[in-house]
Amino acid sequence: MADRSFLDWPFFADHHRALADDLDAWCKTELAGGHDENDVDGACRDLVRKLGAGGWLRYCVPASHGGVHEAIDVRSLSIIRETLARHDGLADFAFAMQGLGSGTISLFGSAKQKATYLPAVARGDRIAAFALTEPRSGSDVAAMETTATAQGDGFTINGAKTYISNGGIADYYILFARTGEAPGAKGISAFIVDADSTGLAVTERIRVIAPHPLATLEFTDMKVPTDSLLGEPGRGFAQAMATLDIFRTTVGAAALGFARRALDEATARALDRRLGAGVLADNAVTQANLADMVLDIDTAALLIYRAGWLRDVKGVRNTREAALAKLHATDGAQRVIDKAVQLFGGLGVTHGVAVESLYREIRALRIYEGASEVQRQVIAREHLKGFAA
């Protein structure tokens, strides 16, 4: 039984506690059967439909377009991701991408763009994606090479994106491309690109250690209308970072959900597995490992929900706090899960055992939406600002 005492912390309102209870009950019913790892695309489509039908995707968009809250509530998103990840990693992935792939529209879209895309995202009728990473630029977004050239009543886009989550199954992509208003990060714009656009091709499906739909996309003289531009031209980098500021905290929450599940599995194993005249839980080394796991989990939870509270309640940009939350939660969850695998012994690396699946699931979270090394740079930069002021 995962520890739920954190819900009594002052970071939460009663509706957050109700959300955690209701979603946990839903997961026990709707996600109990698992899914076919041989058909990840089909499983993701099915999960998006289920999440939409359950009303959970409404938390990804503002109330004005079918959502629950007037503005996106980071604490709600984090509770949902933590809960889904504890039950099913692919369900967390499906939810997360609906949020990330629509967040830029919620923040910067025109009235028409919001009306066209957000209600469908909330219902689970349209699968969303966020296309930022390129074959030769990942963490260094300012070095992107995909171009969008203004021509007539639209833009012509050429280039490629890779490791795009939901690539190949998405109905639309939030695409970032260089429009050249200024050098570096100041010359990037964001576009909404429908998946059936002429000139867009899925050139590679990428298989990773924890199966998720990923793809490489290529754009060859792809023409998009002017009204596909999101917000002001040349503001794409800032828009991407603002979107990631919201969803980076929730990556930490997903890692927290994986870690809680690993601790539950490890604790049950320690109490059941015989060792001499007692059980593993009687062993001092086992107890020390369990204590370290609890410490990593509780500190991660505090950082995650503080970051959410700062944005939701105080209304401040939480770049530093979101980076702290993601870094500690993802690296800490890796430690927790590794300890759980070690405690299981040979069974821990056996395919189909929960901790083996968690070991594969957690690794990518330390890379996507800003690798751990990038988070350290962000934290140091924000820290040094305070001394320079």
N, C-alpha and C positions, 0 to 999 in steps of 0.2 A: 504494500500500500504506500504510494508516494506521499511524502510529507506535504500537507496542505496548510500548515499553520501560517505560512507566509501570507495567506489571504487576509489574515487579521492585521497585517501591517497598515500603518496610516497612509500608505501610497494609494489605497484602493477605496472605492465607494461600494455601496451594497450591490449596484448593478454589475460590478466586476466579479464579485463573489458569486452572484447568480449565474453569470456567464460561465465561470469555471465549472460550477456544478452541472449546469445544463449540457455543456459541451462534453464533459467527461461521461455523462450518462449516454449521450448520443454516440460517442465513439465506441462505447462498450457494445452497443447494438449494431451500428452501421459498419464498423471497421473490424469486427471480430473475425470475419471470414478471410481476411488477408486479400491478396490479389495475385494475379499471374505474372511472375517476373519475366516470362517469355513474351509478354505483350504489354510492355511498359506504356506504349502510346495509348492503347485501349484502356489500361488501368487509370491513366491520368485523366483521360476524357471522362471516364465514369466517375472518378473522384470529384472532378469539377462540377459535374451534374449533381452529385450527391450533396456537395457542400453548398451549392446554390439552392437546391431544394430544401436543405435544412436551415437556410437563412443565414449561414455563417459568412458567406461572401459579402453580405450587406455591410459588414464591418470594414470592408476595403474601400468603400466609397462614401462621400458625404450624404447626409440625409436629403439634400435637395435633389439627388439623383438615385434614390432608392436605398440609401444607407441608413444606418442606425443613429449615428451621431452627427451633429452639425458639421464638425470637422473630424478628420481621421484621428482616432484615439489610439495612441501608441500603446498604452497599457492594455487595452482590449486586444489589439493585434498580438501583443506579446503573450498574453494569457492563452489566446487561441493557438499560437504557434507552439508554445510550451506543451500544451495539452495534446495537440495533434502529434507532435514529435514523440511524445511519451508512448503513444499508441501505435503510430504508423508513420514512418519517415516519408513515404511517398505522398501521403495525405497532407503532411506539412508542406512538402514541395509544391503540390498543386495549389494550396491556399496561398502560399507566399508569392507565387508568380502572378496570381490574379491581383494581388496588392501592388507588387513592384511594377508590373506591366500596366497598371492604370494610375499609379500614384502621380506621375508627371502630368497626366491629364487633369486629375483632381486639383493639383496645385496651380497649373499654368494654362490649362485648356480654355478655349473659347466656349461660349454658351452652346454653340452648335456641336463642337467636339465632345463636350461633356454629355449632352443629350444623346448623341449618337452611340457612344461607347460605354459610358459608366453603368447605365441600367442593365445592359446586356452582360457586363462583367459581374454585377451583383447577382443576377439570376443564374449565372453559370452557362449562359448561352454563347458567350464569346470567350475564347481562351486568349490570354494576354501574354506578351513577352517584352523583354527589355534588351535591346541590342546595342551594347556599348563596346565590348571587348573585340579586338581585332587580332589577326595572326601575328602582327609585329608590334602591337601595343596593348598591354593589359592594364597594369597599375598606372602607367604613364598615359592617362587619357589624352593629355594635350598633344601627344605624338600621333594621334589617329590620322589615317590616310584616306579614309572614305570621303568622297567629295560630293557636294550637292551644288550644282551650278544653276543659277537663275537663268531661265530661258522662257521668254514669252509669259504665259499665264501660269508658270509652275517652275519646277526644278528637275534637273536631270541628275540622277545619282549613280555613281560608279564606285566600286570598292568591295570590301568583304568584311564580315563579322564572324567570330568563331566562339565556341563554347557558349552558345546562346541557349539558355534554358527555355524549354517549350519549342525550340526550333524544330520545324517540321510538322508540329500539330497546332501551332498558334493560328488564330484568325487574324491577328494584327501584331505589328511590332512597333514599339517606341524606338526609333532609329536615330542615332546621333551621327552627324556628318559635318565635315568641314565646309563652311560657307565663305570663309575668308575675310570677314570684316576686320580682323586683326590677326597678328601671328599668335601661335600657341592656343591656349585654352579660350581666349576671347574671340576666336573665329569659328566656333562650333555652334551648330543649331540642332534642334530636336524636331523630328517629324513623326507623324502617325502614318504607318505604311500598312495597307491591307495585304494579307498573305498571298492573295491572288493577283497582285500587281504584275504586269508584264515587265520582264527584265529581272525579276527576283527569282533566284534558284536556290534550292537546298542542295548543296554539292556534296555534303558528307554528314552522315549520322555518327555521332561520337559515343562510344560505349565506355563508361567509367565504372569504378569499382562498386559504387552503389547505383544501380541502374535508374537513370532519369532520362527523359527526352532531352537530348542536346544535339546541336547541329552547327555546321558551318553554312553561312549564307553568302551568296555572291550577288552583286547588283551590277547589271550591265545595261547602261543607258536607260535605266528605269526612270520613267517620268511620273512625277506626282504633282498634283495641283497645288496652287499657292496656299489654299486653305488646309493643307496637311501640315503646314508649319505650326509648331507648338510655341505660342508666346512670341517673343521678339527674336529676330535673327541675331546670331552671335551670343545668345544667352544660354546655349545648350549645356555648357559645362556647369554653370551655376545651377541650372535646373536639375541636372543629373545629381550633383552633390546635395542639393536640397532634398531630393527624393531619397537618396541613400541615407541622409541623416535620420529620416523617419524609419526606414526599414532595416538599417544596420543594427539598431537596438533589438529588433525582432529576430535577427540571425542569432544573437546571443541567447534569446529566449528559446529558440529551437534547440540550440546546443544544451541548454539547461534541461529541456524535456528529455533529450537523449541521456543526459547524465543521471537524471532522476530514475529513469527506467533501469539503467545499468546498476545503480545503487540498490534498487529493489531486488533485481535479479541476484546480485552478489550477496545481499543480506540473506535472502531465502536459501541460497546455496550454502552459506556459512553456517546457518542454523541447522541444515539438514545433513551435510556431508560429515561422515564419521572421521575422526582423527584420534587414534589411540582409544582412550577410555571415554573421550568426549566428542565434541564436534569442532569444526574449524573455527567457529565463533569464540571458542574458549581460548584460542591461541593468541598470544600477545602480538605477534606480527600481523595476524589477520585483523585484530582490533585496531592496531595503528593504521593499517590501510583504510579500514572503514572510516576512521576518524578523519583522515586526510580527505576522503571522498566527501564526507559531510561538510567539511570546511570549504572545499572548492565550490560545492553546490550552493551553500548559504551565501558566500561572498558574491558569487555570480548573480544570484537572485537579487541581492541588495543593489548591486550596480545596475542591473537591467531595469528594475522598477523605479529606481531613482531617476534614471535617464528618461523613462517614459513620463514620470510625474513632472519633471522639469518642463518638458515640452507641453504636456497636456494642461497642467494647472498653472504653472508660472508663465507659460507662453514665451519661453526663451529658446533660442537656438542652442541645441545641446551637442554640438560637434564633439567636444572633449569627452563628455559623459557617455555618448553613444560609442565612441572609440574605446573607452575604458571597458564598457560593458561587453562589446563584441570580443575584444582581445582576451579579457580574463575568462569570459564564459566559454569561448570556443577552445582556448588552450587548456582551461581547467577541465572541460568535458572530455578532452582527449586523455588527460591523466586519469580521470575517473573511470572511463571505459577501459583503458589499458589495464588498470588494476583489477577491474571486474573480469576481464579475459584471463588474466594471470591466476586469479582465484579459482576459476573454472578449470584450469589446466588444459589438457587436450580437448576436452569438450568445448572449451571456449573458442577454439578455432575450427570447430565443426560447422559446416554450412547448414543453415537452418536454425541454429541456436541463437537466441535473442542477442546475446552479447557479441556474437560474431557479426551479425547484421549491423549492430550499433557501431562496431569498430570500423566498418566500411562507410557507414553513413556520416560519421562525425568528421572525417578527414577533409572533405571539401569545404566545410564551413570555415576552416582556417585560411581559406584562399579566396572564396568569392565575396563580392561586395567589399573589397578591400582586404588584402592579405594581412596577416598578423604584423608583418614588417611595416606595412603602410600605416596600420593603426598606431604603432609605436612612434612613427614620424608625426602623425597627427597630434598625438598626446604631447609629445615634446614641443611641437610648434605652438600649441595652445598654452602650454605651461610657460614657455619663454615669453610669450606675448605679455603675460602678467608682469614680468620683470622689466620688460622694455617700456611699459607704459609710464 
